Amino acid sequence: MKTQLILATTIATLATTTSVFAHATFANQPAEVGSYVAATLQVPHGCDGKATNEVQIKLPEGVISAKPMPKAGWEVEVITGDYQNSYDNHGKAVKSGPVEIRFKNGDLPDNFYDTFTVYGKIAAGDPATGLAFPTVQLCGTDGKVAWDQIAAPGQDPHDLDGPAPVLQLVAAERDAHGGHGAHGAHGGHAAPAEQAAADGHGAHGAHGDHAGHGDHMAAADPGGFETVTAGDLELTAGFTKAMLPGQPVGGGFITISNKGSEDDTLVSATSAQAGEVQLHEMAMEGDVMKMRQLNDGIAIPAGQTVELKPGGLHLMFFKVAEAFKEGATVNVTLTFDRAGAVDVVLPVGPARGN
């Protein structure tokens, strides 16, 4: 199996623990078989008072093309392998992909709870039982809580000591056998307010790009960016892309040419339309995809052009209050070491790339 290491950088949501979240559960409403869903796991506490530092989520057979959502302060390890069966995904046979997601090297105190989101397609599953996601919490060097027990047919999951979180399912509308939801699934008491932002388009949704990073950030330049000059710098081809409902992060791209004789550095970026904008890099190192925040900025060498583009250097917009809409614009202030603050207006292109 192959492993992908991703430095994840989205903001975690914390709230106080209540008795409702005694076990690890999903916050989702029942997902339709054949649809895409952002399965959001709620982790309510640590290990006997110890903070949780790692959450391992095994993906059940039938969940394909999974992508983890980045989290601030956590690394994400994606373990890939072969599926037991072959699944059709828009005319393409899918036989392998992510089989386990591990959120690592974080810090979730015992008296707080947090959510961990994995996006993927429910290619197969039985609405009568739902899909169980065996999950393990690791705390420090010796703490461990396992939510990995799967109820036998007819068994009440509440009778288990460590029931695996179950994603409830409903049959696809086209399935004549529909109508018997997974009412016995253990995750059924999750709060609707915590429901993940599943793709509202069902199985034909914009499946290629949802969680910002996981899709290599495919995007298409819609054009319309007005060239901006600041000192020796020329900024062209700027754009961002539309965000799907509930999508928590967005990507931004621009080309920066340094026509001077001295190096410059893109130090930071801000936008009134996002709570935070970070500078990121994504690169493949062999079979490992690494993503990281560039705290030291992005160098713009003298006489060279640097592209912030899908799959490479880019901006990441976090805590976006209102999703970017195609045809709109996003105002961004880029701050350079030498050129200073530069205001740009990024046109918003389609959610799906070419």
C-alpha positions in Angstrom: 0.0 0.0 0.0 1.1 3.6 -0.6 1.0 6.4 1.9 0.5 10.1 1.3 1.5 12.6 3.9 -0.4 15.9 3.9 0.3 18.9 6.2 -3.2 20.0 6.9 -4.1 23.5 7.7 -7.7 24.3 8.2 -9.2 25.7 11.4 -10.6 23.1 13.9 -14.0 23.7 15.5 -14.0 23.1 19.3 -16.9 22.9 21.6 -17.5 21.5 25.2 -18.2 17.9 25.7 -21.7 16.7 26.5 -23.1 13.3 27.4 -24.7 13.1 23.9 -21.2 12.6 22.4 -20.2 9.7 24.6 -18.9 7.7 21.6 -17.3 8.7 18.4 -20.2 9.3 16.0 -21.0 10.8 12.6 -22.7 14.2 12.5 -24.4 13.4 9.2 -27.9 12.9 8.2 -28.4 9.6 6.3 -26.4 9.6 3.0 -27.9 8.3 -0.2 -26.1 5.3 -1.7 -24.4 6.4 -4.9 -24.0 10.0 -3.6 -20.9 12.0 -2.5 -20.8 12.9 1.2 -18.5 14.8 3.6 -18.6 12.2 6.4 -17.9 14.2 9.6 -16.7 12.2 12.6 -17.2 13.7 16.1 -14.6 12.8 18.6 -15.9 13.8 22.1 -13.0 13.0 24.5 -9.5 11.8 24.9 -8.1 8.7 26.6 -8.8 8.7 30.4 -8.0 12.5 30.6 -5.2 12.5 28.1 -5.4 14.7 24.9 -5.9 12.9 21.6 -3.0 13.3 19.3 -4.0 10.9 16.5 -7.3 9.7 15.0 -7.2 6.7 12.6 -10.3 6.1 10.5 -10.6 2.9 8.4 -12.8 3.3 5.4 -15.3 0.6 4.8 -15.7 -1.3 1.5 -18.0 0.7 -0.7 -16.5 4.1 0.2 -14.3 5.2 -2.8 -12.2 8.1 -3.9 -12.0 9.5 -0.4 -10.3 12.8 0.4 -9.6 14.1 3.9 -10.3 17.7 4.8 -7.3 19.6 6.1 -7.1 20.6 9.7 -5.0 23.2 11.4 -2.1 21.8 13.4 -2.7 18.2 12.2 -0.9 16.1 9.6 -3.0 13.8 7.4 -1.7 10.4 6.3 -3.7 8.8 3.5 -3.1 5.0 3.2 -4.1 3.5 -0.1 -4.8 0.0 -1.2 -7.0 -2.3 -3.3 -10.8 -2.5 -2.9 -12.4 -5.9 -2.6 -14.6 -5.1 -5.5 -14.5 -2.9 -8.6 -16.8 0.1 -8.6 -18.1 2.3 -11.5 -17.4 6.0 -11.1 -18.8 7.9 -14.0 -17.9 5.2 -16.5 -14.5 4.5 -15.0 -13.7 1.3 -13.1 -12.2 2.1 -9.7 -10.4 -0.8 -8.1 -8.2 0.9 -5.5 -7.8 4.1 -3.6 -7.6 5.4 0.0 -8.6 2.7 2.6 -7.5 4.5 5.8 -7.2 8.2 6.8 -5.0 9.2 9.8 -5.1 12.6 11.4 -1.7 12.8 13.2 0.4 15.0 15.5 -2.5 17.2 16.7 -3.6 18.1 20.1 -7.3 17.7 21.2 -7.7 18.1 24.9 -9.9 15.7 26.8 -12.4 18.3 27.8 -13.0 19.4 24.3 -14.5 17.7 21.2 -13.7 18.2 17.5 -14.7 16.9 14.1 -12.7 15.2 11.4 -14.1 15.1 7.9 -13.5 12.7 5.0 -15.1 13.3 1.6 -15.9 10.4 -0.7 -18.5 8.5 -2.8 -20.8 6.0 -1.2 -20.5 3.5 -4.1 -22.1 0.7 -2.2 -23.8 0.0 1.1 -26.8 -1.5 2.8 -29.3 1.0 4.3 -30.4 -1.6 6.8 -27.0 -1.6 8.5 -25.2 1.6 7.3 -21.4 1.7 6.9 -19.2 1.2 9.9 -15.9 3.2 10.0 -13.6 1.5 12.6 -11.8 4.4 14.4 -8.9 4.5 16.9 -7.8 7.5 19.0 -4.2 7.6 20.2 -3.2 9.8 23.1 0.5 10.3 23.9 2.7 7.2 23.9 0.4 4.8 25.7 -3.2 6.1 25.6 -5.7 4.5 23.2 -9.4 4.4 22.7 -10.7 2.0 20.0 -14.1 2.5 18.4 -13.8 -0.6 16.2 -16.5 -3.0 17.1 -19.0 -3.7 14.4 -22.4 -5.0 15.4 -23.4 -8.5 14.2 -26.7 -8.8 12.2 -29.6 -8.0 14.6 -27.3 -6.8 17.4 -27.8 -3.4 19.0 -24.6 -1.4 18.6 -25.3 0.2 22.0 -24.5 -3.2 23.6 -20.9 -2.9 22.4 -18.1 -1.5 24.5 -16.4 0.3 21.6 -18.9 0.5 18.7 -17.5 1.7 15.4 -19.1 5.0 14.1 -21.8 4.2 11.6 -22.7 6.4 8.7 -26.4 5.9 8.1 -27.6 5.3 4.6 -30.7 5.5 2.5 -31.3 3.8 -0.8 -30.9 5.8 -3.9 -34.3 7.1 -5.2 -33.9 5.0 -8.3 -33.5 1.9 -6.1 -36.9 0.2 -5.8 -35.8 -1.4 -2.5 -35.5 2.0 -0.8 -37.4 3.1 2.3 -35.7 1.3 5.1 -33.2 3.7 6.6 -30.4 2.6 8.9 -32.5 3.3 12.0 -30.3 1.1 14.2 -27.0 2.8 13.3 -25.1 4.0 16.3 -24.5 7.5 14.9 -28.2 8.3 14.8 -28.2 10.7 17.7 -25.8 13.2 16.1 -26.8 16.8 16.2 -28.2 18.0 12.9 -26.5 21.4 13.4 -23.2 19.6 13.1 -24.2 18.0 9.7 -21.3 17.9 7.2 -21.7 19.9 4.1 -22.4 17.1 1.7 -22.5 17.7 -2.0 -26.0 18.8 -2.8 -25.8 17.6 -6.3 -25.9 13.9 -5.5 -24.0 11.4 -7.6 -23.6 13.8 -10.5 -22.1 16.5 -8.4 -18.8 18.3 -9.0 -16.9 15.3 -7.8 -13.5 16.3 -9.0 -12.8 19.1 -6.6 -14.4 19.6 -3.2 -12.1 19.9 -0.2 -9.6 22.4 -1.5 -6.4 20.3 -1.3 -7.5 16.8 -1.9 -8.2 17.2 -5.6 -4.8 18.7 -6.4 -6.9 21.9 -6.6 -7.9 21.6 -10.2 -9.1 24.9 -11.5 -9.5 26.9 -14.7 -8.6 30.6 -15.2 -11.8 32.4 -16.2 -9.8 35.4 -17.5 -10.7 39.0 -16.7 -7.9 39.7 -14.2 -6.5 43.2 -14.6 -2.7 43.4 -14.7 -1.3 45.1 -11.6 2.2 46.7 -11.4 3.9 47.4 -8.1 7.5 48.6 -8.3 9.4 46.0 -10.3 6.6 43.4 -9.9 4.0 42.6 -12.5 1.0 40.5 -11.4 -1.1 38.7 -14.0 -3.4 35.8 -14.5 -5.0 36.0 -11.1 -8.1 34.0 -10.2 -9.9 31.8 -7.7 -12.7 29.3 -8.2 -16.2 28.9 -7.0 -16.7 27.0 -3.8 -19.4 24.4 -3.3 -21.9 24.8 -0.5 -20.3 24.1 2.8 -16.8 23.9 1.4 -14.6 25.4 4.1 -11.5 26.5 2.1 -10.7 27.9 -1.3 -7.7 28.3 -3.5 -6.2 31.4 -5.1 -3.7 31.7 -8.0 -1.7 34.4 -9.6 1.5 34.9 -11.7 4.1 37.2 -10.4 7.0 38.5 -12.6 10.0 40.3 -11.0 11.4 42.6 -13.7 13.9 44.2 -11.4 17.4 43.4 -10.3 16.7 42.6 -6.7 14.9 39.6 -5.2 11.5 40.1 -3.5 9.3 37.9 -1.3 5.6 37.4 -1.0 5.3 37.6 2.7 1.6 37.3 3.4 -1.9 37.7 2.1 -5.2 38.9 3.5 -8.8 39.2 2.3 -11.9 40.7 3.9 -13.8 37.8 2.4 -11.8 35.2 4.4 -10.9 35.0 8.1 -7.4 33.9 7.1 -5.3 33.5 3.9 -2.2 31.4 4.0 0.6 30.8 1.5 0.9 27.1 0.6 2.9 24.7 -1.5 1.9 21.3 -2.8 4.5 19.0 -4.4 4.9 15.3 -5.2 8.0 13.6 -3.8 8.0 10.2 -5.4 4.7 8.6 -4.4 4.2 11.0 -1.5 2.1 14.1 -1.9 3.3 16.8 0.6 1.4 20.0 1.3 2.7 22.7 3.7 2.2 26.2 4.8 5.0 28.5 3.8 5.6 30.6 6.9 8.7 32.2 5.4 6.8 33.4 2.3 7.3 32.8 -1.4 10.5 34.0 -3.0 10.2 36.1 -6.2 13.8 36.1 -7.6 15.0 39.0 -9.7 14.3 38.6 -13.3 12.1 35.5 -12.8 8.4 34.7 -12.9 6.7 32.7 -10.2 3.3 31.0 -10.8 0.9 30.4 -8.0 -1.1 27.7 -9.8 -3.2 24.6 -9.2 -1.0 21.7 -7.9 1.9 24.0 -6.9 2.3 27.2 -5.0 -1.0 28.8 -4.1 -3.1 30.9 -1.7 -5.5 29.2 0.6 -8.6 31.0 1.9 -9.8 29.8 5.3 -12.9 30.7 7.4 -14.8 31.9 4.4 -18.1 33.2 5.6 -19.8 33.2 2.2 -18.8 30.7 -0.5 -17.1 32.2 -3.6 -19.5 32.3 -6.5 -18.7 31.9 -10.1 -18.7 35.3 -11.8 -18.0 37.3 -8.6 -14.6 38.6 -7.4 -12.5 38.2 -4.4 -10.4 41.2 -3.1 -7.0 40.2 -1.8 -4.1 42.2 -0.4 -0.7 40.7 -1.1 2.2 42.0 1.0 5.7 41.8 -0.4 9.0 42.4 1.4 10.1 45.1 -1.0 7.1 46.1 -3.1 4.9 46.4 0.0 1.1 45.9 0.0 -0.6 45.3 -3.3 -4.3 45.1 -3.8 -5.6 42.7 -6.4 -9.1 41.6 -7.5 -9.4 37.9 -8.3 -12.2 36.8 -10.7 -14.0 33.7 -9.5 -14.0 30.9 -12.1 -16.1 27.6 -12.2 -15.9 25.1 -9.4 -14.8 22.4 -11.7 -11.5 22.6 -13.5 -10.7 21.4 -17.0 
